[in-house]
Amino acid sequence: MAVDYFAQSLELHEKLRGKLEVKPRTGVSTTHELSLAYTPGVAAPCLAIQKDPELSFELTRRWNTVAVVTDGSAVLGLGDIGPEAGMPVMEGKCVLFKAFGDVDALPICVRTHDVDELVHAVSLIAGSFGGINLEDISAPRCFEVEPKLQEAVDIPVFHDDQHGTAVVVAAGLINALKLVGKDLSEIKVVQNGPGAAGTAIIKMLRSLGVEDIVAVDRSGIIEASRPAGCPGYKAELAEITNPRHLTGGLAEALHGADVFIGTSAPGTLAPEMVKSMASDPIVFACANPDPEIKPDDALAAGAAVVSTGRSDYPNQVNNVLVFPGLFRGTLDARASRVTDGMKIAAAFALAGLVSDEELSRDYIIPRPFDPRVRDAVATAVFEAAHEDGVARA
């Protein structure tokens, strides 16, 4: 019998009344303990931090604390449900930070859809945190919020919906290409649904050396000369994608392509499209909860490797493989930002956890509960932060 996760989750939340709580790290059961934790003794660390604000990373829990920030505008597949309604997801994200990265995280839900208001609000509280994880902020505003906020604060800002997804997809693609004997610099990639995640995937793959990427949205192949035009951020995509100047829709883009990466909608990839791709095609159908094509249908149509966003199929693209370890390494390095080099390092660290002997079409990405993931990603990110000159510890 199928598990009713909706009913059980609602029952769990009613029982717990929240998935987070605050626990002290020192006792206050005696006058002496109280005097050390609070007044009068606490004046000493306060004055020390006043003289050198960097000591806030040494004398408080700031060094290990991340703000999980949302405006509630793009929560899961639920859309713009508001900041309060987004709280259960943000609490859940904080639980994952602690369980998988030993990172303390607090949900910050802000009631505004104005980019500058959101940036200003978060920048004012940034002194309490060692990093900021942006979550469930709709495109195209998310493309503005992240760089503006990073410019306003001196701690790392990371939009997980964009870059976490991109890192996992990159890791999976690195290993999938090993299976089929193809090289990153030679493949043709089609990305369907270039929103927040899709755009980040395109930029990530370009950083890895993929030169031929075609982006497709509801209006067809993104090309500067198309009748529908390329409004907003898609103008940039038109400049960095489609080097062969293809026209048409998804079917035309996929003819002879090596890789399909979908962050779009269920059922958009037909088996006939897979059959039209190059030999040993790779399919990343990441629409949630239902993928662009069912894995069995993709395999029957000739796909060599299939990945989805679901846990009940092999090769799940799951961001929990990235953000806990990435922030663990970022916080340990006390990095000022997350660089492309740190993201690339995380991707190769993930890919490297699947040995050549283990690699198969059903196992190209480590599983979320693999105990090696956190330390592998954290170490790679820590080292990359030092190499890129953004580490301060």
PyMOL commands that set and color helices and strands:
alter all, ss='L'
color gray80, all
select helices_A, chain A and resi 5-16+31-37+43-51+53-59+61-64+83-101+115-128+141-152+160-180+196-207+234-240+250-254+271-275+295-300+319-321+323-332+340-352+373-387
alter helices_A, ss='H'
color red, helices_A
select strands_A, chain A and resi 65-70+104-109+131-134+157-159+188-192+212-217+220-221+259-262+282-285+305-308
alter strands_A, ss='S'
color yellow, strands_A
deselect
rebuild
show_as cartoon
